[in-house]
Amino acid sequence: MNKAVHFLTFLEGKIRHIWKDERMQSRKTGMYFFFPLILTVLLLVCQRYLYRDLNSIPYVFLFIIILISASFGGGRCALFATLITFFSSFIYFFFGTSLDLVTLFLYLASGMFLTALLHFFLQQQRAQRLLLSKTNQTNEELLRLEKNHEDFVNMASHELKLPVTVLKAYIQMIALKREKPGFTESFMTITEKMDTQLDKLLNIISDLHDATKVNSGSLNCLMNKFNLNESLRNSVDGILVATPGVTVEFDLAYADPIINGDKDRIEQVITNFIGNALKYSGAEKYLKITSIINDGWAKVSIEDHGFGISIEKQPYVFERFFRVSTPKVNQLPGLGLGLFICKEIINQHNGKIGVISEEGKGSEFWFCLPV
């Protein structure tokens, strides 16, 4: 029993190898015609010199030629084999021996029917393979989205828990120190730190709220004319107050670009780009802020010398919940929503957004807006 199973498995593997569609499709077009022609010529030579006394058409061998041709080149090759063997038999036996035309045309009909079945089988095989490939891609995409969702839940829990825990600790400190001398001075220091933690918490809540608006299509922008270079300077100044020691290089357009857009939302994009550049820069806090005007577009780019992003991950950086997963990046805070929101803001302004990056050498995030 086991030997029979092994034999059938072996036979199935050989058949699959013979009928591999990629191999058939890789044949040169001319071989679909010449392969069955060569087999037919060989059969006629054998008929001529080995079986001279045979007075009937060897239909069994003709069907074998069709099947071998189908194994070589699929339905198209089988069709050529049917036609070549039919006309060769007609010509050879018409001039050599008596010919049964009814039987010959029945052979032609049988060959065409067999060819149609082979073609249908191969088409079904290709369709199933294509469906399987699409299903695998869909499953991979669902698994990736599910993982991103799980990562987001974990990150959100961590990001929300951290400032709340710090706030609770400060409140406990206030309760312990309120009866001690010098409480007022220490109270002011603690409240400043609490205010910082509350800002972090509000930023997280704001990102979650904006992401919800993006999903529902209700993220609105209030359009007014504003100076883009001025917004760049203001955003950098705000960051430098909170993060001293940053080297900033400006290369701004000489003529200040005037944009019709939502000033606050665009500054939100700029601040996000700058914040990410500093967060992922490591020890070297360097920024290059550039703005240029070209062909009716104002382009802004923020460049850093940080960790960089690998090429295969760059297409996903503007997706919701996505974060570049590396040992260095995993230690940094973030929900993976900032760039997702930035992309929607730029889309609302009929603009373009993108990234140029090389792993280990830094990144350049950019966006373009119509002037």
C-alpha positions, -999 to +999 in steps of 0.1 A: +000+000+000+028+024+010+046+016-023+015+024-043+011+057-025+048+066-030+045+057-067+014+079-072+031+108-054+061+104-076+039+102-107+020+133-096+052+152-091+064+142-125+032+153-142+033+186-124+068+191-135+059+183-171+028+205-171+045+235-154+028+265-171+058+289-167+080+265-186+055+262-214+050+300-217+088+305-218+091+286-251+099+306-282+069+311-304+084+293-334+090+261-313+052+257-310+052+249-347+085+232-353+083+208-323+052+189-335+065+192-371+097+174-362+078+147-343+055+142-374+085+140-398+101+114-375+069+093-375+066+096-413+103+084-417+096+055-394+065+047-414+085+049-447+114+027-437+103+005-408+066-002-414+063-002-452+035-028-451+013-006-429-017+005-450-037+025-423-029+057-405-014+051-370-038+072-351-025+061-318+009+076-326-007+108-339-025+112-306+008+106-288+023+134-308-005+157-297+000+148-261+038+152-262+033+185-280+009+197-253+034+187-226+060+208-244+040+239-253+005+237-239-027+241-259-012+262-287+014+235-295-012+208-293-033+227-319-003+229-343+003+192-337-033+183-346-032+204-378+003+192-389-004+155-383-038+158-401-024+174-432+007+152-432-014+121-430-038+134-457-009+142-481+012+111-473-016+085-475-034+103-504-004+097-526+008+064-510-022+043-500-059+042-498-074+068-475-105+067-453-115+104-452-143+099-427-119+083-402-093+110-409-118+138-403-130+121-371-094+121-360-092+159-367-124+165-347-111+144-319-077+162-319-094+196-319-116+185-290-086+173-271-068+205-278-097+225-265-098+205-233-061+210-228-064+247-234-093+249-210-073+230-184-043+253-187-065+284-185-081+271-153-047+263-139-035+299-147-067+314-132-063+293-100-027+303-097-035+339-101-063+337-076-040+320-051-013+346-056-039+374-050-052+356-020-017+352-005-011+389-011-043+398+006-035+376+035-001+391+039-016+426+038-042+417+064-015+402+086+006+433+083-024+456+091-033+434+121+003+436+133+003+474+129-030+476+148-016+455+176+016+476+177-006+507+178-026+494+208+006+486+226+022+520+217-010+539+226-012+522+260+024+529+267+023+566+255-009+574+274+002+555+305+036+573+308+024+609+312-005+599+334+019+580+357+043+610+359+013+633+366+002+610+394+037+610+409+039+648+409+005+651+426+017+627+453+048+649+457+026+679+461+005+661+488+037+652+507+054+686+505+025+710+511+032+711+548+070+716+545+089+749+543+097+761+507+067+745+493+058+774+470+091+773+451+091+735+447+054+737+438+062+760+408+088+736+395+065+706+398+036+724+381+060+733+351+069+696+348+032+686+351+024+711+323+050+695+301+034+661+306+000+674+300+012+689+267+024+654+257-009+639+267-028+665+247-006+659+216-014+622+218-051+629+221-049+654+193-033+629+170-059+603+178-087+628+172-072+639+138-067+603+128-103+596+135-113+627+114-091+614+085-109+580+086-143+597+086-133+622+059-141+651+082-105+666+085-112+702+073-088+729+064-095+766+066-079+782+035-062+816+038-031+832+022+000+830+043+038+832+041+053+798+039+089+809+049+075+827+079+057+795+090+090+776+087+109+801+108+081+801+135+080+763+136+118+761+140+118+788+167+091+769+187+111+737+185+144+753+195+129+767+227+120+732+238+152+715+223+183+737+227+216+727+211+201+719+177+221+730+146+197+744+120+207+754+084+182+774+064+181+775+026+149+794+019+135+807-013+145+844-019+109+854-028+087+843+001+062+818-013+026+829-006+004+799-001-034+796+000-040+771+027-046+763+064-016+780+081-021+760+114-024+727+096+007+733+074+027+743+105+015+711+121+031+692+091+063+712+095+064+707+132+059+669+128+087+667+102+111+687+125+101+667+156+107+634+137+140+646+124+152+654+159+137+623+174+154+600+149+187+619+147+205+602+176+232+623+192+237+646+162+209+672+163+212+687+128+184+701+105+185+716+071+153+735+062+149+742+025+122+759+005+122+765-033+097+777-059+096+758-092+070+756-119+042+770-098+050+747-068+066+756-034+086+727-021+096+724+015+121+698+028+135+689+062+167+670+061+185+652+090+216+630+095+197+604+116+190+567+114+174+567+079+148+544+065+154+513+044+141+513+008+116+485+013+100+504+042+097+538+027+064+531+008+047+525+042+059+555+062+028+575+056+004+547+065-016+547+097+001+530+127+033+523+108+066+527+125+101+517+112+108+487+135+145+488+145+161+483+179+169+521+181+135+533+169+115+509+191+128+527+222+115+560+210+079+573+218+053+576+190+020+562+178+027+560+141-001+586+133+018+618+127+029+612+091-004+596+083-021+628+093+005+649+075-003+631+042-040+638+046-034+675+053-012+679+022-038+660+001-064+685+013-042+712-001-039+693-035-002+689-028+024+662-028+044+645+000+073+621+001+106+610+016+141+604+004+162+583+027+191+560+030+194+537+060+222+549+084+226+582+065+195+602+073+162+612+058+147+641+038+110+645+042+093+669+018+060+683+006+050+705-023+021+730-024+007+750-053+018+786-051 
